[in-house]
Amino acid sequence: MTKTLLNINNLTTSFQIEDAYYAAVDDVSLTLNENEVLAVVGESGCGKSALAFSIMQLHNRARIEGDILFKGDDITTYARKQINKLRGDQMGMIFQDPLTALNPLKSIGDQITEILLLHNKKLSKDKRKKTAISLLDKVGITFPAHVYNQFPHELSGGMRQRAVVAIAIANDPEVLIADEPTTSLDATIQSQILDLLNDLKESMHAGIILITHDLGVVAEMADRVAVMYAGQMVEITDVYTLFNNPQHPYTRSLLSSVPSLEAVDSKLHVIQGIVPSLKKMPREGCRFRSRIPWIDQSAHEDHPQLREISPGHFVRCTCYQSFYFPDEGKEDQHHGVS
Ligand SMILES: Nc1ncnc2c1ncn2[C@@H]1O[C@H](COP(=O)(O)OP(=O)(O)OP(=O)(O)O)[C@@H](O)[C@H]1O
């Protein structure tokens, strides 16, 4: 039977701006199973990192509501000490920018052995060093014994990101959150890091939340996909359905704004506008409404809900039933699940 590792219920993360709180993650519910890659996709500013930081309890001054169950235990009620132990032990995170994730004043070896000690205080110095070097080897670093003694600024970008991965997986976490893990890397290193994540899923049966705006990475890595817009999930489905039968206008716009080698004849549609800032974000009705003004206003719900339209396929707002791209014409409009 598949084991559920994370059960996130009605998570809302709000930041204070001047004298009011604004939700960057708004009533998000998600599950993550073992041996599964769940991709979270969306444009910049839609709340992906805020979600990742909330799950890892890394926000300092945010207001967090809802629960985050890790194997049935609500970790939002954990004391600081408990959460510090959980992070880096059963839950690991790979940050977007390896330079901010690594401590510039400590050697790579020290940063890995510190994490190993979280899991097992009794691990001897010698054993810690051996394990750290084998981790560096596992993430594909050549001369791992040499890199063990090096400092972050002495490594290339790709090596630094591998070191960040080594730290994140040091204690064989059951949940791994990877926030744009390959954004700052060139294509070759990017695919090596993604292969590494896939190996981890296979060998440790870990559940991975992969945050990305790159649909190529989604196609290659994900089992399920959650599409996020303006703090809310607008579509959740398996990766096959996402690419073959996307429903929400935002998902369809994201997919059709990327050129595809297979579909050379298909039109590209650029999504006009941007994700609104937190303060300006509409809190009533369909949040994507202003970016598809040609769709009849009556197509949107007043209080859009995420509904299961076929098993495992969730879509927010009824507007997906009436959506078409302006240059396709209304008669070509999409009619729901096929
Ligand atoms: N500490 C904070 N205080 C106030 N606003 C914040 C804070 N962190 C994030 N935000 C705002 O919350 C919204 C979501 O930001 P977030 O970084 O989660 O987006 P994202 O989807 O991860 O974007 P990117 O892909 O660029 O990292 C944005 O409007 C951002 O400006």
PDBQT file of the ligand as one rigid body, heavy atoms in Angstrom, charges set to zero:
ROOT
HETATM    1  N1  LIG A 401       8.960  37.559   3.616  1.00  0.00    +0.000 N 
HETATM    2  C1  LIG A 401       8.067  38.095   2.788  1.00  0.00    +0.000 A 
HETATM    3  N2  LIG A 401       7.423  39.242   3.117  1.00  0.00    +0.000 NA
HETATM    4  C2  LIG A 401       6.490  39.791   2.297  1.00  0.00    +0.000 A 
HETATM    5  N3  LIG A 401       6.141  39.246   1.101  1.00  0.00    +0.000 NA
HETATM    6  C3  LIG A 401       6.750  38.103   0.732  1.00  0.00    +0.000 A 
HETATM    7  C4  LIG A 401       7.735  37.472   1.535  1.00  0.00    +0.000 A 
HETATM    8  N4  LIG A 401       8.161  36.348   0.888  1.00  0.00    +0.000 NA
HETATM    9  C5  LIG A 401       7.468  36.291  -0.259  1.00  0.00    +0.000 A 
HETATM   10  N5  LIG A 401       6.617  37.351  -0.367  1.00  0.00    +0.000 N 
HETATM   11  C6  LIG A 401       5.671  37.610  -1.453  1.00  0.00    +0.000 C 
HETATM   12  O1  LIG A 401       4.847  36.452  -1.568  1.00  0.00    +0.000 OA
HETATM   13  C7  LIG A 401       4.538  36.198  -2.942  1.00  0.00    +0.000 C 
HETATM   14  C8  LIG A 401       4.976  34.799  -3.280  1.00  0.00    +0.000 C 
HETATM   15  O2  LIG A 401       6.411  34.747  -3.275  1.00  0.00    +0.000 OA
HETATM   16  P1  LIG A 401       7.242  33.416  -3.549  1.00  0.00    +0.000 P 
HETATM   17  O3  LIG A 401       8.693  33.751  -3.386  1.00  0.00    +0.000 OA
HETATM   18  O4  LIG A 401       6.698  32.330  -2.735  1.00  0.00    +0.000 OA
HETATM   19  O5  LIG A 401       6.907  33.156  -5.080  1.00  0.00    +0.000 OA
HETATM   20  P2  LIG A 401       7.552  32.057  -6.048  1.00  0.00    +0.000 P 
HETATM   21  O6  LIG A 401       6.416  31.472  -6.801  1.00  0.00    +0.000 OA
HETATM   22  O7  LIG A 401       8.407  31.140  -5.281  1.00  0.00    +0.000 OA
HETATM   23  O8  LIG A 401       8.427  32.947  -7.016  1.00  0.00    +0.000 OA
HETATM   24  P3  LIG A 401       9.899  32.647  -7.622  1.00  0.00    +0.000 P 
HETATM   25  O9  LIG A 401       9.692  31.582  -8.654  1.00  0.00    +0.000 OA
HETATM   26  O10 LIG A 401      10.303  33.959  -8.202  1.00  0.00    +0.000 OA
HETATM   27  O11 LIG A 401      10.770  32.203  -6.476  1.00  0.00    +0.000 OA
HETATM   28  C9  LIG A 401       5.231  37.285  -3.742  1.00  0.00    +0.000 C 
HETATM   29  O12 LIG A 401       4.297  38.316  -3.987  1.00  0.00    +0.000 OA
HETATM   30  C10 LIG A 401       6.337  37.763  -2.822  1.00  0.00    +0.000 C 
HETATM   31  O13 LIG A 401       6.673  39.111  -3.080  1.00  0.00    +0.000 OA
ENDROOT
TORSDOF 0
